[in-house]
Amino acid sequence: MKPVALTLLVLPALLCVSSVQAAAPELAQAAGTYVISGSSQIRFTVDQVGGGGINGKFTKFAGRMRIDGNSIGASTVSFTLYPQSVATPEQRISDFLRSSAVFDAETYPTVTFRSTAVRQTGENTAIVDGMLTARGITHREQFAVRLQGLKGGTIAFNVTGDVYRSRYKMDVGTPIYLNVVKFDMDIRGDKR
Amino acid sequence: MRRDRVNGYGFWAIGLHWLIAVLILGLVGLGFVMRRTAVDPALQFSLYQWHKSVGFVVLGLAVLRGLIWLVGRHPEAVASLGPVERRAALSTHLTLALLCLVVPLAGWAVASTTPLNIPTFFFDLVVIPPLPLGRSEAGEGFWSLVHAGAAYLLLALAALHAAAALYHHFVRRDEVLSRMLGRPGPHGPHAAPASPAPNPLQREGSKQ
C-alpha cells in the first residue's frame, strides 16, 4: 500500500488544516491513533437568497481517528460536535441556532459522526462515508478529505462536505436560507 | 367599475380602504404575537417573514390609494358636518394615509439596518432589496422605535376613526359610514348630493 494511501486513511477523521506541508507522509508515520485537537477549526456556511449567508463555527468538539497502516478501509473516525458551542458574528443568530428551531441543543446536546467506509480518491485525498446523527436522526453523509500534512505527532486535514439540514428537521428558514449546510473544517490530530 | 362620485366612494376607494384596514389590523396582531419571547423560535421566524411580506402589500396598496386620491375626484363631505368636523376628519384621514406609508417604510428600514441581515423574500417569490442604510444595532433600534411608535399611533387613530364612523352611523344617523360601505344616500336626511349638477357617474351610482 502506498504511503499516500495510508495518509488517506487518516482523512476519514474530518480532520485538518495547519502549517504542515503537502508532502506525502510515510505510511508508518501516519498509522496510529489520533485525538482531534482543540486547535481544529469547524466552520460552516448556509447561503441565503440574494447573496451572503450565515457563517458560523463550533468551538467545542471532540473525536479520534485510527489509521490502519495495513488497510485504509479499516480506518475509523468518530467525531462529536457540541451545538451549544455554535458561534456566529451575530449573537441572536447563535441563540437561534441553539434553540429548538435548529439544533435544540438542550434536548440534543451532541451531533455525532461515525465513519463507515474510507475510500482513497487521489494521492492525498479520500472520501469518508459515515453516519451523522443530529436531533436524534441518523443519516449517511459523505465528506471529502484532503491530507495537508503530517509533522511529528500531528496530522492535519481539510474536510469538506454538504449536509442537507432538512434530513435532520432543521430546515427552518428555507427557502430564505438554503437547505445545504457547507462544512469546511481544518482538523488537526495529535498522535496517541 | 364605479369611481368616486360627488356623494360617495367608488369601488377602488372602498375596496382599498377596507383591505388596508384588515391587513393593518392583522399586521398589528401579528406584530404583538411575534414579539412574544414565549413563541416557538421556528414559528417566530415564520411570523416575522409573513409580517414583512404582508407589510409590503400594505405599502403597495397605500401607494396605490394615494395615487388614486391624487388623480381622482373626491366625494364632498357629508352635508351635516360642521366646519370643525370637516377639518378634523380631513386631518385624521390624511394622517392615517400618511401613517399607512410611514409604518411599512419604517419596517423596511428595520429590515435594512438590522445586523441579522435576513433577506426580505416577498412571499418566497422575490427578494426585496434593502434600503440604502447602514447596518447597525443603533440603526435597527432607531427604526424599530419609529416603526412601533408610528404603528401605535396608526392604531390609535384608526380606533378614533372607527369610533367616529360608528357615532355618525348610530347617533347622527348620517351616511358617513354607509357610503364607505357602498350604500350612499338613503340613510338620513343628507342623502342628496352636495352638488345638484347632473353627472353620469352619479346616475350610474344611483342604480346600485
Interface residues (C-beta under 8 A of the other chain):
Chain A: Q48 V49 G50 G52 P89 E90 R92 I93 F96 S99 S100 A101 V172 G173 P175 I176
Chain B: D40 P41 A42 F45 Q49 P115 L116 N117 I118 P119 F121 D124 V127 P129
